[in-house]
Amino acid sequence: MELSVVVPLFNEEDSVEPLVQAVRMALPQTDDWELVLVDDGSSDATVEIAMRSARADARVRLVRLARNYGQTPAMQAGFDQARGRVIVTMDGDLQNDPADIPNLLAKLEEGYDLVTGYRLRRQDKLITRKLPSWIANRIIAGITGVKIRDNGCSLKAYRRELLDRLHLYSDMHRFIPAVAAATAGARIAEIPVRHHPRRHGVSKYGLSRVAKVLADLLTIKMIRSFRERPLALFAVFALGAAVLGAFFVVASLVAVATFQPSKANAIVFPGVALLWFGLSFYLLMLGLIGEVALREYRESDMKQLLPVVREEKW
């Protein structure tokens, strides 16, 4: 199959049918595409309406999750079930416009692995949505080094080969371009897309997700900085532990020279110093294990790529 459109849904009963109709109108009247609706544990009539659409059109498929896991796991479930060579994601609230899908596909065919949209004239509230998003996008770009104007836009197109090398969790759907660039060397492009006001229901996102986004951003930074050299990361913490161990050694010597022998024997400084030195040694060993594991992964990855390289040269 050429194209899969993956749409996570959570309590979007009024948006399902207009969404399915809009996708049908935007895509050619062939059987070379599918619409994968992923229900993320909706408590309204979303499932019943989506099932009705799936029965009426074989190109529409419904994936049901046992409970509400969040947008990222729902998106990953859609990726796992999608059969297309190219996969497009979008929100189910009708704010993304399916009419932009052909533009994403045309840009992808220029040789990119990922094409992400950025919302022109975004139709959201200024204080609670647009301003935090503007700040977050600049923080993300500064920390990850991937200059994406609108990380929160769900309207994106991916090559299947790229998604097969990614695994999403937490709220990582916001950082797919950064993760793709860091772990897979993806070629990324941006194009402007339309954005409509929400017509039905209420937004499921707000300022409450800031803490989780910041934690995920820290994870992305660690991946980008130390993925290729895990020993350097562990060595930094090992050095800190060794410095603290040395401090307690000095404290122990001062205690022996200053206090009476009976009191000096009760001082715990030598034991604490040994604990810090032990932690330092343990962290260095973890770093070495990480280096060995990374080398094994590289060798395995190269063995998988060699047949492809030979085929292209042949």
N, C-alpha and C positions, 0 to 999 in steps of 0.2 A: 504494500500500500504506500502511496506517495506521501500523504499528509494525515496527521492526527492533530485534532484541536482538543486540548485538555482544559477542562473548566471545573475547578473546585466549587462546590455549592454548600452553603450552610444557611438554612432558613430563607430561601429565595423563591418561595412558591409563586409569587407574582411575576418573577423574571424569567422563569424557565422557558415557557412557550415562546415569548418574544425573542429570547436568546436563540433558541433553536431555529426559528424562522429567519432571524437575521444572518445566522451562519449559512443557512441554505441559500439565501439570496447572494451572499458574498462569494460563495465558492461555486465552481462549475457544476452543472447538473450531470455528474458522472458518479461512478462508484469507487473512485480512486482516493477518497478521503473518508474520515470518520470523525465523529464528535464524541469524545469521552467525557461524560458527566460524572464527577466524583462527589457523591453525597458524604459530607463530613459529619454524619450523625445529626441530621436535621430533625427537629421536633414538630415541624409543621407538615404541610402537604407536598413538600418538595419532591420526595421520593415517588409518590403516586403520580404526580404530573410528569416527572422525568420518565417513569416507566411507560406511561401512555405515549410519550413522544418516541420512546425506543420501539414500542410495538408498531407504531405507524410508519417508522422509517428505519430500515435495517442499518443505515449508516450511523445511527445514534445508539450509543452504548451507555449503560449505567453501571458504575462501580460503587458499591455501598460499603462504607466503613462501619465497624461495630459501634463506635461512639465518636464523639467530637474530639479529634486529635489536633486540629489546627491546620492552617493553610499549607504549611510546608509538608507534613506527612501526607496530606490529601494530594498535593501536587506530585509527590514521589510515587504514590499509588497509581496515579494517572500515567506517569512515565512508565511504570512497570507494565501496565496493561496496554499501553499504546502500541500500535503495529506499524506506524508510519515511518518512512525514511526521514521525514522532517516533522518536527513537533512544534506546535504553536500553543502557548498558554495565554489565558486571559481570565479576567474576573467574571463572575456570574451575575453581577449587579447591573449590567447594561451600561456601565460608564465607559468601558472599552468598546470600540466600534469594530465589529467583524469586517467591515468594509476595508479596513487597513491591512488585513491579512495578506492580500495579493502584493502589497507594497513590501511587506516584510519578506515574503518569499522571493521577490525579484532582487532585493538587496542581498539575501542569503546566497543566491546563485552567482553573485559576483566573486565568490570565493571565501566568504566568511563562515565561521562556525556558529556564531551567535549574533543575532540582530535584535537589539532592544529598542523599544519605543520610548520616546519622552513626550509627556503630555503638554501640548500647546493649549494655552488658555484653560488651565485646569479648573474644573468646576467643583471646587470644594471650599470649605470654610477656611478663612485666612489664618486665624489664630490657632485653631486646634489641628489643622491638617497641612495647609500649604507652608506656613512658616516653619513648623518643626521639620517638615520634609526637606525644605530648602537648607536648613542648618545641618540636618543629618547627611544629606548628599555631599555636602562639602567636607564634613568630618570623614565620611567613608572614603571619599576620593583622596583626601590628604593622608590617611592612615594606610590604605591599601595600595595607593599608587595607580589605581584604575580609574580613569577620568570618565565616569558615567554621570550624566546630568540628572537622571531620574531613576534611581535604583528601585523605587517603590512601584514603578509601572509594571503591571503583570503581563502586558502584551509583548511577548517575545517569541522569537523563532529560533529553534535549535536544530542542529544536525543530530541524528540518532547516535552517531559515533561519539559525540561529545557527552551526551547524557549517560551513555554506558560507562563513562569513566568518573561520573559524579554520583555521590549519594548524599541526599539532603536530610537534615534533621533540625530540631529546634525551630528557629525562624530564619534558616539559611536561604530561603527563597529570595530574600532581599539582597543577598550577596552573591547570587549565582555568577554574575560577570567577574567579580573578584576571585571567587573560588575557581572558576573555569580558567582564568588567566594564570592563577598561581599553580594549579595542579595539572592542567592539561595544555597550557600554552595556547589557549583559544584565540582565534582572530575575531575581534568584536567590532561591530559597527552600530551606530545609532541613527534612527530616523524619527522625524516628528509624526505623532499620531493624534487623532482626535480624542476628546474627552467630554463626556456628557454628564449632566447633573444626575444624581441618583433619583430614579423615578419611584422605586418601591422599597419598602423596608427601611432599615437603619444600618449605618456602618458598624462593622464588627471590630473596628480597630480604633485606637486612640492613644493618648499619652501614657496609658498604663503599660504599654509594651516597651517603653524606653529602656528600662533596666535589662530586659532580655536582649534587646538589640545591641546594647553596649557590650554585654557579655559575649554575644556572637561576634561582634566586631573585634574584640580582643582575641578570640579564637582565630579569626581570619588573619590578623596581624601576626600571630605566632606561626601560622602555617606558611605565610609568605616569607617570613624572616628566617625560619629555622627548618623548613621542610627538607632542604637539601643538606643540612648540617646539624643534625640533632645533638651531636657532641658539644657544639658551641653553646647551645642553650643550657644543657645540663652542667657544663663547665662553669657557666656564670653563677649558677646557684651553688655549685660545689665550692667555688672560690669564696662566696659569702659565708658558707658554713665553716670553711677553714679559717677565715678571718675571725669569726666568733670563737672558734676553738682556741686560736692563738690568744685571744683576749682573756679567756678563762685560764689559760696556762700562766699568763702574766699575773692575773689576779691571784692564782694559787701561790706563785712565788712571793708576791707581796705579803700574802697572809702568813706564809711560813716565816718570813723575815720579821714580821711585825708582832704577831700574836705569840702567846705562850705555846709550847709544844703540845700541851694537852688540848688546847683549843684548836690549834692548827690541824690536828688529826680529825676533828669533826667537820672541818670545812669541806663542802661538796664541790668546790671548784674543779679539782682534778677529774672527778666523775663526769661533770658537765662538759669539760673540755674533750674527754674521750667520746662522749655522745656526738658532739659537733664534728669531730674528726671522722667518726664512723659514718655520719650522714654525708659528709663530703665524699668519702670513698664510695659510698653506695650510689650517689648521684653520678659520679664519674663512670661507674660500671654500667648504669642505665644508659648513659650516653654512648658508651662503646657498643652495648647491645643494639641501640638504635642505629648506629652506623652499620653494623653487620646486617641488620634486617633491611636497611635501605639498599645496601649493596646487593643483597639477594633479590630484592624487588626489581632493581634496575636490570640485573642480568635476566630475570624472568621476562620483564617487559621487552627487552631487546630481542629475546628469542621469539616473542610473539610478533614483533615488528619486522623481523628479517624476511619472512615469506612475502609480506606486503611490499617491502623495498625491492626484493628480487622481481616480483611481478611487474612493478611499475617500470623498472629498468628494462625488463624483457620486452 
